Each structure stands twice: as C-alpha cells, then as structure tokens.
Amino acid sequence: MMGNKESELTTAVLQYALRCLVEGDRVALRNMNFGPREVEALREMNLGDLCHIEGTRAQCLKIALDREVYWPMMAYVRNRRESGDLQKALINADASQEMMQTFFGTGAREYVRLRRMLMVETVNGRPPEPNEEETQRLWDAWKRRIEGREDPSLPPAEYLAIHEETGIPLRAVWSQTSRWAEYGKLPAVVNGK
C-alpha cells in the first residue's frame, strides 16, 4: 500500500523516536511528547509495523516551526554556502594554497582535492611577477581598497575583485599585495604616488 507525504513524515519521526529509545535519549522523547505508554508501544514495534504505518493516512503529529532555531540555522547554512561558493571561485581563479590556508584554514590535501574536483590545472613554481604597467594597475586597485583602513589585508572576495578588475593572475595579486602589506615594499613605479 502506498502512503502519502504525511505518513512518510510520521514513519520518519517514529524511526527517530525508536533511535532515541535505543540510545536512551529520554529527554528527546519527552520533548516530542512521548509518555510512558507511548514509549512502551514503541518498544513493541518492529520493521513490519513501520511499513504498515507508512501505508496509512493517519496523522498523529503536530509539527511546529521553532523560529528561534530556524533563522540562525538558515543563516548558518547560507553562510556556509556562500563561503563554499567563494572558495570555489578563488580556486577557479587559481588561488594559492597559502591564500586558501590564510582565509579558510585549507590544508594541502583539501586544497589539492578542491583543485581536482573543480578540474583546475596544477601550476608549479612562483607566479610570474607583474610588469611595470600591471604593477601600477594592481597598486591602484589595492590602494583604493585599503585607503583609510588600519589593516591593509582584505577579505578574500576583494582579492578576487582585484584579480577580475586588473586581469592579473590571482596568485600574483596575493603575492604582491601580501608583500606590500607585510613589509611595506612598494614598487618603484608607484613610490611617488
């Protein structure tokens, strides 16, 4: 016999309740309004009983949304999704492992796994140094973003934006701006600006 979505939900909740019973999680059972009689009935259930329940149209649950838990959970999920999307965009733009480690704690294995998953070719060695014109464009783009800030480091999305704006490889953007931020070594072409 085919059930409906309500009976599927009931079956899933009863499976959860059975797991709580097996694991001795009486608090979870109480929070779902299972009293001593309902717990005893759960103890007697078997797999066949769950199949019979799924075939009914009976609805024994009252489901309510807890907004105080729901919205923080949704914010967390959205944050994780956006972070994952940003990491993929950075990897696709050939972010270095050092950059990914700095912002996301990405270890070498995870970095290699992400590159393989996104089918990004491996680049060996240091990124090529930007020429004079590229260095000037990079300096201008970076300076605009750090002006008025105490900390010259930027969030990862800003490095990606600089890469897209200047056309300079992301590895070179990261390498150059990191040096400027850490050591104050400004390129000769822009020292006067």
DRENVEX-656305 format. One record per residue (C-alpha): residue number from 0; chain; x, y, z. Coordinates in Angstrom, 1 decimal. Example, Ala and Ser with C-alpha at 12.3 -4.5 7.8 and 13.67 -1.06 7.14 Angstrom:
<nodes>
+-----+--------+--------+--------+--------+
| num | chaine |     px |     py |     pz |
+-----+--------+--------+--------+--------+
|   0 |      A |   12.3 |   -4.5 |    7.8 |
|   1 |      A |   13.7 |   -1.1 |    7.1 |
+-----+--------+--------+--------+--------+
</nodes>
This chain:
<nodes>
+-----+--------+--------+--------+--------+
| num | chaine |     px |     py |     pz |
+-----+--------+--------+--------+--------+
|   0 |      A |    0.0 |    0.0 |    0.0 |
|   1 |      A |    1.3 |    3.4 |   -1.0 |
|   2 |      A |    1.4 |    6.1 |    1.7 |
|   3 |      A |    1.4 |    9.9 |    1.4 |
|   4 |      A |    3.8 |   12.5 |    2.5 |
|   5 |      A |    2.2 |   12.8 |    5.9 |
|   6 |      A |    2.6 |    9.1 |    6.6 |
|   7 |      A |    6.2 |    9.3 |    5.4 |
|   8 |      A |    6.8 |   12.0 |    7.9 |
|   9 |      A |    5.1 |   10.0 |   10.6 |
|  10 |      A |    7.3 |    7.0 |    9.8 |
|  11 |      A |   10.4 |    9.1 |    9.8 |
|  12 |      A |    9.6 |   10.6 |   13.2 |
|  13 |      A |    8.8 |    7.2 |   14.6 |
|  14 |      A |   12.1 |    5.9 |   13.3 |
|  15 |      A |   13.8 |    8.8 |   15.1 |
|  16 |      A |   11.8 |    8.1 |   18.3 |
|  17 |      A |   12.9 |    4.4 |   18.1 |
|  18 |      A |   16.5 |    5.5 |   17.7 |
|  19 |      A |   16.1 |    7.8 |   20.8 |
|  20 |      A |   14.7 |    4.8 |   22.7 |
|  21 |      A |   17.6 |    2.5 |   21.7 |
|  22 |      A |   20.1 |    5.2 |   22.6 |
|  23 |      A |   18.3 |    6.0 |   25.9 |
|  24 |      A |   17.6 |    9.6 |   24.9 |
|  25 |      A |   14.5 |   10.1 |   27.1 |
|  26 |      A |   14.8 |   13.9 |   27.0 |
|  27 |      A |   14.2 |   13.9 |   23.2 |
|  28 |      A |   11.3 |   11.5 |   23.7 |
|  29 |      A |    9.8 |   13.7 |   26.3 |
|  30 |      A |   10.3 |   16.8 |   24.1 |
|  31 |      A |    8.3 |   15.0 |   21.4 |
|  32 |      A |    5.5 |   14.4 |   23.9 |
|  33 |      A |    6.1 |   10.6 |   24.3 |
|  34 |      A |    4.9 |    9.5 |   27.7 |
|  35 |      A |    5.4 |    6.1 |   29.3 |
|  36 |      A |    2.5 |    4.4 |   27.4 |
|  37 |      A |    3.8 |    5.7 |   24.0 |
|  38 |      A |    7.4 |    4.6 |   24.9 |
|  39 |      A |    6.0 |    1.1 |   25.7 |
|  40 |      A |    4.2 |    1.0 |   22.4 |
|  41 |      A |    7.5 |    2.0 |   20.6 |
|  42 |      A |    9.3 |   -0.9 |   22.4 |
|  43 |      A |    6.8 |   -3.4 |   20.9 |
|  44 |      A |    7.2 |   -2.0 |   17.3 |
|  45 |      A |    9.1 |   -3.9 |   14.6 |
|  46 |      A |   10.1 |   -3.0 |   11.0 |
|  47 |      A |    6.8 |   -4.5 |    9.7 |
|  48 |      A |    4.9 |   -2.2 |   11.9 |
|  49 |      A |    6.7 |    0.8 |   10.4 |
|  50 |      A |    5.7 |   -0.4 |    6.9 |
|  51 |      A |    2.1 |   -0.6 |    8.0 |
|  52 |      A |    2.2 |    2.9 |    9.4 |
|  53 |      A |    3.6 |    4.2 |    6.1 |
|  54 |      A |    0.6 |    2.7 |    4.3 |
|  55 |      A |   -1.9 |    4.6 |    6.4 |
|  56 |      A |   -3.2 |    8.1 |    6.0 |
|  57 |      A |   -3.2 |    8.7 |    9.8 |
|  58 |      A |   -1.5 |   11.8 |   11.0 |
|  59 |      A |   -0.5 |   11.7 |   14.7 |
|  60 |      A |    2.0 |   14.5 |   14.7 |
|  61 |      A |    1.7 |   18.2 |   15.3 |
|  62 |      A |    4.7 |   19.9 |   13.8 |
|  63 |      A |    5.6 |   23.4 |   14.6 |
|  64 |      A |    8.5 |   25.6 |   13.4 |
|  65 |      A |   10.7 |   27.0 |   16.1 |
|  66 |      A |   11.7 |   30.3 |   14.6 |
|  67 |      A |   14.4 |   31.0 |   17.2 |
|  68 |      A |   16.3 |   27.9 |   16.0 |
|  69 |      A |   15.2 |   28.1 |   12.3 |
|  70 |      A |   16.6 |   31.5 |   11.4 |
|  71 |      A |   20.0 |   31.1 |   12.9 |
|  72 |      A |   20.2 |   27.7 |   11.3 |
|  73 |      A |   19.2 |   29.2 |    7.9 |
|  74 |      A |   21.8 |   32.0 |    8.4 |
|  75 |      A |   24.5 |   29.3 |    9.1 |
|  76 |      A |   23.5 |   27.3 |    6.0 |
|  77 |      A |   23.6 |   30.4 |    3.8 |
|  78 |      A |   26.9 |   31.5 |    5.3 |
|  79 |      A |   28.4 |   28.0 |    4.6 |
|  80 |      A |   27.0 |   28.0 |    1.0 |
|  81 |      A |   28.4 |   31.5 |    0.3 |
|  82 |      A |   31.8 |   30.5 |    1.8 |
|  83 |      A |   31.9 |   27.4 |   -0.3 |
|  84 |      A |   31.0 |   29.4 |   -3.4 |
|  85 |      A |   33.7 |   31.9 |   -2.7 |
|  86 |      A |   36.3 |   29.1 |   -2.1 |
|  87 |      A |   35.3 |   27.6 |   -5.5 |
|  88 |      A |   35.6 |   30.9 |   -7.2 |
|  89 |      A |   39.0 |   31.5 |   -5.7 |
|  90 |      A |   40.3 |   28.0 |   -6.6 |
|  91 |      A |   38.9 |   28.5 |  -10.2 |
|  92 |      A |   40.9 |   31.8 |  -10.3 |
|  93 |      A |   44.0 |   29.9 |   -9.3 |
|  94 |      A |   44.3 |   31.0 |   -5.7 |
|  95 |      A |   47.4 |   29.7 |   -4.0 |
|  96 |      A |   47.3 |   27.2 |   -1.2 |
|  97 |      A |   48.8 |   29.9 |    1.1 |
|  98 |      A |   45.9 |   32.2 |    0.4 |
|  99 |      A |   43.3 |   29.4 |    1.0 |
| 100 |      A |   45.1 |   28.4 |    4.2 |
| 101 |      A |   45.1 |   32.1 |    5.4 |
| 102 |      A |   41.4 |   32.6 |    4.8 |
| 103 |      A |   39.8 |   29.2 |    5.2 |
| 104 |      A |   42.3 |   27.0 |    7.0 |
| 105 |      A |   42.5 |   24.8 |    3.9 |
| 106 |      A |   45.3 |   22.3 |    4.3 |
| 107 |      A |   47.4 |   21.0 |    1.4 |
| 108 |      A |   45.3 |   17.8 |    0.9 |
| 109 |      A |   42.0 |   19.7 |    0.9 |
| 110 |      A |   43.5 |   22.3 |   -1.5 |
| 111 |      A |   44.5 |   19.5 |   -3.9 |
| 112 |      A |   41.1 |   17.8 |   -3.6 |
| 113 |      A |   39.3 |   21.1 |   -4.4 |
| 114 |      A |   41.5 |   21.8 |   -7.4 |
| 115 |      A |   40.9 |   18.2 |   -8.7 |
| 116 |      A |   37.2 |   18.5 |   -8.1 |
| 117 |      A |   37.0 |   21.8 |  -10.0 |
| 118 |      A |   39.4 |   20.4 |  -12.6 |
| 119 |      A |   41.8 |   23.3 |  -12.2 |
| 120 |      A |   45.2 |   22.6 |  -13.7 |
| 121 |      A |   48.2 |   22.5 |  -11.3 |
| 122 |      A |   50.6 |   25.3 |  -11.6 |
| 123 |      A |   54.1 |   24.7 |  -10.4 |
| 124 |      A |   56.5 |   27.4 |   -9.2 |
| 125 |      A |   56.1 |   31.0 |   -8.3 |
| 126 |      A |   53.6 |   33.2 |  -10.2 |
| 127 |      A |   55.2 |   35.4 |  -12.8 |
| 128 |      A |   56.0 |   38.9 |  -11.5 |
| 129 |      A |   53.7 |   41.6 |  -12.9 |
| 130 |      A |   55.3 |   44.0 |  -15.3 |
| 131 |      A |   55.5 |   47.8 |  -14.6 |
| 132 |      A |   52.1 |   48.6 |  -16.1 |
| 133 |      A |   50.4 |   45.7 |  -14.3 |
| 134 |      A |   52.1 |   46.6 |  -11.0 |
| 135 |      A |   50.7 |   50.1 |  -11.3 |
| 136 |      A |   47.2 |   48.8 |  -12.0 |
| 137 |      A |   47.5 |   46.4 |   -9.1 |
| 138 |      A |   48.8 |   49.1 |   -6.8 |
| 139 |      A |   45.9 |   51.5 |   -7.7 |
| 140 |      A |   43.3 |   48.8 |   -7.2 |
| 141 |      A |   44.7 |   47.7 |   -3.9 |
| 142 |      A |   45.3 |   51.2 |   -2.6 |
| 143 |      A |   41.7 |   52.2 |   -3.3 |
| 144 |      A |   40.5 |   49.3 |   -1.2 |
| 145 |      A |   42.8 |   49.8 |    1.8 |
| 146 |      A |   42.7 |   53.5 |    1.9 |
| 147 |      A |   41.6 |   54.7 |    5.4 |
| 148 |      A |   42.0 |   51.2 |    6.9 |
| 149 |      A |   44.4 |   50.3 |    9.7 |
| 150 |      A |   44.8 |   46.8 |    8.5 |
| 151 |      A |   46.0 |   46.5 |    4.8 |
| 152 |      A |   44.7 |   42.9 |    4.5 |
| 153 |      A |   41.4 |   42.5 |    2.6 |
| 154 |      A |   38.7 |   39.9 |    2.7 |
| 155 |      A |   39.0 |   37.1 |    0.1 |
| 156 |      A |   36.3 |   38.5 |   -2.2 |
| 157 |      A |   38.2 |   41.7 |   -2.5 |
| 158 |      A |   41.3 |   39.9 |   -3.8 |
| 159 |      A |   39.1 |   38.1 |   -6.3 |
| 160 |      A |   37.7 |   41.5 |   -7.4 |
| 161 |      A |   41.2 |   43.0 |   -7.8 |
| 162 |      A |   42.1 |   40.0 |  -10.0 |
| 163 |      A |   39.0 |   40.5 |  -12.1 |
| 164 |      A |   39.5 |   44.2 |  -12.3 |
| 165 |      A |   43.2 |   44.2 |  -13.3 |
| 166 |      A |   43.4 |   40.9 |  -15.2 |
| 167 |      A |   46.5 |   40.0 |  -13.1 |
| 168 |      A |   46.6 |   36.3 |  -12.0 |
| 169 |      A |   45.2 |   35.9 |   -8.5 |
| 170 |      A |   48.4 |   34.2 |   -7.3 |
| 171 |      A |   50.4 |   37.3 |   -8.3 |
| 172 |      A |   47.8 |   39.6 |   -6.7 |
| 173 |      A |   48.0 |   37.7 |   -3.5 |
| 174 |      A |   51.8 |   37.5 |   -3.5 |
| 175 |      A |   52.4 |   41.2 |   -4.3 |
| 176 |      A |   49.8 |   42.7 |   -2.0 |
| 177 |      A |   50.9 |   40.4 |    0.8 |
| 178 |      A |   54.4 |   41.7 |    0.4 |
| 179 |      A |   53.3 |   45.3 |    0.3 |
| 180 |      A |   51.1 |   44.8 |    3.4 |
| 181 |      A |   53.7 |   42.9 |    5.4 |
| 182 |      A |   56.9 |   44.7 |    4.5 |
| 183 |      A |   55.8 |   48.0 |    3.1 |
| 184 |      A |   57.8 |   47.3 |    0.0 |
| 185 |      A |   56.2 |   49.5 |   -2.6 |
| 186 |      A |   57.1 |   49.1 |   -6.2 |
| 187 |      A |   59.5 |   51.7 |   -7.6 |
| 188 |      A |   56.9 |   52.7 |  -10.2 |
| 189 |      A |   54.4 |   53.9 |   -7.6 |
| 190 |      A |   56.7 |   55.1 |   -4.8 |
| 191 |      A |   56.0 |   58.7 |   -5.9 |
| 192 |      A |   52.2 |   58.3 |   -5.7 |
+-----+--------+--------+--------+--------+
</nodes>
